Structure formats: C-alpha cells, structure tokens
C-alpha cells in the first residue's frame, strides 16, 4: 500500500485490467482482485451459468459473490447495510484494516468496478475513494469524493428489476473491522439562486478546485491551463438534451496528470481521473475527430463534436461517448454506435 503523508492510501499491487466486451466488467474486476489467470471469457461464462436473473443481468450480484466466496473469505454488503453511506464506510474500513480490494456495483447497478484506495483529510476522516474501472476508456485511477454525486448517482441504489432493486452491492473481507469514519462533503448551494450557465462555472474554476481539493485532503496540486500541445481549454460534457452538465479540466497532482470533472449544477468536483499520458488524447476533440476520420471515414470538425452523458449507453460515467451529427452516439473504445432506446441489461 502506498501512503502519501498519511493522506492517500492506495493498494498499488493491483494491475488494472480492461474489459474485452461491454458486458465483461465483472470478469475484469475478478481478474484484478483475485489475480485470476483465467481468460475473461472463461470467467464470464462461469458467472453466466451462476446467474439466476438472466432477464435483467449479464452477471448478477449473487453469481459474482459465489465465485468470489469460493476463493476468498468475503461478505456481501447488500446483506449488511441499508444505504450507500454505510456501504462506503465499510469499504474504506475494509481497505484500512485488511488491505482488501473487491468489486462494487456502480451507476445504480449497471457497471462493476474495483475499489482500491481512499483519501483522508487532515482530521483522519475518509473524504473519497479510489476506483479502478475496467471500462476501456477510463485511464488509471479515478477518485470519487464522498459527496452528493457519489452517494446519489454513482454508488446509488440498484434500479434493476428483481430482488436486488433498491439495494447496494459490494464485497468486503470477513476479517475487516470498522476503523475509519466518513465525513460526507456537503452540497453547495446554487450559485446566485438561478440557473447556471457554462460560463458561470468557468469563471469560478480556480476557486472550485482550490476549495474542493483542500477539503478532500489534497495539497500538492495545480491547474494546467490551455495553450500547451496536449491541452485544450475546459472540455464540456453535456447531457442528452445538450445542456452543459460537467466540465473537464486538467490538473497536476503530485506531479501526475489528472482530469477534474466539475458538476455544473452545484459547482463541485465530483471525480478526479488519473491520466496515463499515452491516453490523454481520449479527451481531446481534435484527436477524436481524427479517430472518427480514420475509423469511419467521417471528415468532421472538432467544433461539431460533443461529449454526451447517456445513462442508457455510457456505462462508465466519463467514457467518451460522442454525439456525431448524422451518425449518432459513438463510443470510440468498443466501436459501438447507439440508436433508438433499447434497454440494456446491467452488470
């Protein structure tokens, strides 16, 4: 485990594994936490056989738990807690007391990820969690502060039909003890009492970053401004109605490149994405336009592209789902184009 001045605790002996299909997230997480030598397809097929609710799940929580329980001593949080706050506190305590890492269900049950660290403030309270996301376009670790977005949206109650509806699911070591407390980050009031525009937030980015990063327990950080070869100005991530929802802006944290995702609605950082410098171009509209030209023979200007949060399509929150005029929604990592409103199974 790597510790930085008592503030950051990350299980650093885990090799990040990217899922090979859009429904192999559970298999990829199992490979990470167990260091399983099996191929993802073999793990997934075994999970599929164990899955009872095949109508709503590719790999249901019971199947994932039974696979893990045969190999490690673990408990299901869905049987121990009632809400995401209790679950997160158990997870952080589990990491602290046993150096244990395991899958958890996020995006209200749509996606499996692996928890593998936490961040403390100066008073010793956990202020957020580090996630290894198997989705192909997420880079490095992502830090999620324990705020409204994390508890209500990211780690919110499962909304799939069936016996898991309304529950929270993750797995913890049987040998853990409750030793770390969480301090929930309060929601900020609406700025000015009116509707926020994208430029309203842009004016406050430095203040937002300084205030939030200090409250999360980070000290050695700075914002990287536009003008360099690698960096655009803030990127806008919109909802499906083209209303601005997130800003993405580059940060340097402990001399490592990261991206801060800022929620437009409440002017708060909701995720910090650690970026591998070889993969930064996934967030560059210029590079994305070039990928579209190379892959689909579409010649389009970067100004015509939009990042879109589509809960029906973008499994991982900040995977670059792009709205391309005349083509639809494109996920560059899995060569998938989304049309219509077909429901997608979860897990």
Buried (B, 14 or more C-beta within 10 A) or exposed (E): EEEBEEBBBBBEEBEBBBBBBBBBBBBBBBBBBBEBEBEBEEBBEBBBEBBEBEEBBBBBBBBBBBBBBEEBEBBBBBEEBEBBBBBBBBBBBBBBBBEBBBBBBBBBBBBBBBBBBBBBBEEEBBBBBBBBBBBBBBBBBBBBBBBBBBBEBBBBBBEBEEBBEEBBBBBBBEEBEEEBEBBBBEBBEEBEEEEBEBEBBBEBBEEBBEBBBEBBBBEEBBBBEEEEEBBBEBBBBBBBEEEBBBBBBBBEBEEBBBBBBBBBBBBBBBBBBBBEEEEBBBBBBEBBBEBBEEEBEBEBEBEEBBBBBBBBBBBBBBBBBBBBEEBEBBBBBBEEEBEEEEEEBBB
